[in-house]
């Protein structure tokens, strides 16, 4: 479970890295920042051994990041 969460976080980070932040409108930038926060919170949850919560946060971050690429 821990590894699958880390895989989701890596995918979210990769996708966010491909987003042109400067080209985003205000809403897009807010979504970008929210995805980054979800990633940080998921990492914190993993450190606290709350894998289920971390998985939910990582999934949200990965979903938001993939939408921003479109």
Helices and strands as residue ranges (DSSP letters): H 2-18, G 21-23, H 26-47, H 51-69
